[in-house]
Amino acid sequence: MPLSENEQNILDEIERHLHQTDPELVREVGETTVYGHALSSLRWSVVGLIAGLTLMLGTLQIHFLLAFAGFVLMLVSGMGLERNFKMMGRAGLNQVSSAIRANAQQNQADQDPAED
């Protein structure tokens, strides 16, 4: 259902007031995506997976319980990866990958001097 003209004017007034009173909040909300938490969890899961693998391989000959703890860490991290991939879905992964590509292109443009 579309907004009436009066409702649209009220909404515009609220938005203008918010831009004037708290521009930091406006910037933060504009940059935040629905997939931010899942992406952060994915990063921690990858770190846990690598740490678990390192722990398991590094302690395999020292003590089997430490190696088993590394294996459990890998297992939990792998389950976290799977769960967060499902949460993000195809649309989220596409959005994240396009944001990474755009950021890389921006960094590339910033590093290359403009030839005028």
LOSEMI-477409 format. One record per residue (C-alpha): residue number from 1; residue in three letters; x, y, z. Coordinates in steps of 0.05 Angstrom, whole numbers, plus 5000, padded with zeros to 4 digits. Layout:
(NUM; "ALA"; (X; Y; Z))
...
END
This chain:
(1; "MET"; (5000; 5000; 5000))
(2; "PRO"; (5032; 5066; 4979))
(3; "LEU"; (5038; 5123; 5029))
(4; "SER"; (4992; 5183; 5025))
(5; "GLU"; (5022; 5250; 5008))
(6; "ASN"; (5016; 5272; 5081))
(7; "GLU"; (5051; 5209; 5106))
(8; "GLN"; (5106; 5217; 5054))
(9; "ASN"; (5117; 5289; 5077))
(10; "ILE"; (5121; 5267; 5150))
(11; "LEU"; (5171; 5212; 5132))
(12; "ASP"; (5214; 5262; 5092))
(13; "GLU"; (5214; 5310; 5151))
(14; "ILE"; (5236; 5255; 5199))
(15; "GLU"; (5291; 5234; 5150))
(16; "ARG"; (5316; 5306; 5143))
(17; "HIS"; (5316; 5315; 5219))
(18; "LEU"; (5355; 5250; 5228))
(19; "HIS"; (5407; 5272; 5177))
(20; "GLN"; (5416; 5337; 5215))
(21; "THR"; (5418; 5309; 5286))
(22; "ASP"; (5457; 5244; 5277))
(23; "PRO"; (5495; 5238; 5211))
(24; "GLU"; (5539; 5182; 5241))
(25; "LEU"; (5478; 5138; 5252))
(26; "VAL"; (5454; 5152; 5181))
(27; "ARG"; (5522; 5132; 5153))
(28; "GLU"; (5526; 5069; 5195))
(29; "VAL"; (5456; 5046; 5177))
(30; "GLY"; (5470; 5060; 5103))
(31; "GLU"; (5533; 5017; 5105))
(32; "THR"; (5504; 4959; 5146))
(33; "THR"; (5475; 4900; 5109))
(34; "VAL"; (5433; 4842; 5130))
(35; "TYR"; (5491; 4795; 5118))
(36; "GLY"; (5542; 4831; 5161))
(37; "HIS"; (5535; 4785; 5222))
(38; "ALA"; (5537; 4722; 5180))
(39; "LEU"; (5600; 4747; 5144))
(40; "SER"; (5634; 4762; 5210))
(41; "SER"; (5616; 4692; 5235))
(42; "LEU"; (5644; 4662; 5170))
(43; "ARG"; (5710; 4697; 5183))
(44; "TRP"; (5714; 4670; 5254))
(45; "SER"; (5696; 4601; 5230))
(46; "VAL"; (5753; 4602; 5179))
(47; "VAL"; (5801; 4625; 5234))
(48; "GLY"; (5776; 4569; 5279))
(49; "LEU"; (5783; 4518; 5224))
(50; "ILE"; (5855; 4538; 5211))
(51; "ALA"; (5871; 4541; 5286))
(52; "GLY"; (5840; 4473; 5296))
(53; "LEU"; (5880; 4443; 5239))
(54; "THR"; (5944; 4474; 5265))
(55; "LEU"; (5930; 4449; 5336))
(56; "MET"; (5913; 4380; 5312))
(57; "LEU"; (5974; 4372; 5268))
(58; "GLY"; (6021; 4406; 5318))
(59; "THR"; (6000; 4363; 5377))
(60; "LEU"; (5987; 4296; 5343))
(61; "GLN"; (6053; 4266; 5367))
(62; "ILE"; (6053; 4302; 5434))
(63; "HIS"; (5986; 4282; 5464))
(64; "PHE"; (5925; 4252; 5431))
(65; "LEU"; (5876; 4292; 5474))
(66; "LEU"; (5904; 4358; 5449))
(67; "ALA"; (5900; 4333; 5378))
(68; "PHE"; (5829; 4311; 5391))
(69; "ALA"; (5813; 4382; 5417))
(70; "GLY"; (5840; 4410; 5352))
(71; "PHE"; (5796; 4362; 5313))
(72; "VAL"; (5735; 4383; 5354))
(73; "LEU"; (5752; 4456; 5341))
(74; "MET"; (5756; 4440; 5266))
(75; "LEU"; (5689; 4404; 5269))
(76; "VAL"; (5653; 4461; 5305))
(77; "SER"; (5684; 4512; 5258))
(78; "GLY"; (5663; 4472; 5198))
(79; "MET"; (5592; 4467; 5224))
(80; "GLY"; (5593; 4543; 5235))
(81; "LEU"; (5616; 4553; 5163))
(82; "GLU"; (5560; 4510; 5137))
(83; "ARG"; (5507; 4544; 5179))
(84; "ASN"; (5529; 4615; 5160))
(85; "PHE"; (5533; 4597; 5086))
(86; "LYS"; (5461; 4574; 5091))
(87; "MET"; (5441; 4637; 5128))
(88; "MET"; (5472; 4681; 5075))
(89; "GLY"; (5445; 4642; 5017))
(90; "ARG"; (5462; 4656; 4944))
(91; "ALA"; (5439; 4728; 4946))
(92; "GLY"; (5482; 4744; 5006))
(93; "LEU"; (5543; 4712; 4976))
(94; "ASN"; (5532; 4750; 4911))
(95; "GLN"; (5525; 4815; 4949))
(96; "VAL"; (5588; 4803; 4990))
(97; "SER"; (5629; 4782; 4929))
(98; "SER"; (5606; 4843; 4889))
(99; "ALA"; (5623; 4888; 4948))
(100; "ILE"; (5693; 4857; 4952))
(101; "ARG"; (5703; 4866; 4877))
(102; "ALA"; (5680; 4939; 4881))
(103; "ASN"; (5726; 4951; 4940))
(104; "ALA"; (5785; 4920; 4902))
(105; "GLN"; (5770; 4962; 4841))
(106; "GLN"; (5766; 5025; 4884))
(107; "ASN"; (5833; 5008; 4917))
(108; "GLN"; (5863; 4995; 4848))
(109; "ALA"; (5838; 5062; 4823))
(110; "ASP"; (5865; 5097; 4885))
(111; "GLN"; (5934; 5066; 4876))
(112; "ASP"; (5941; 5079; 4802))
(113; "PRO"; (5958; 5151; 4786))
(114; "ALA"; (5909; 5183; 4738))
(115; "GLU"; (5939; 5194; 4670))
(116; "ASP"; (5912; 5260; 4644))
END
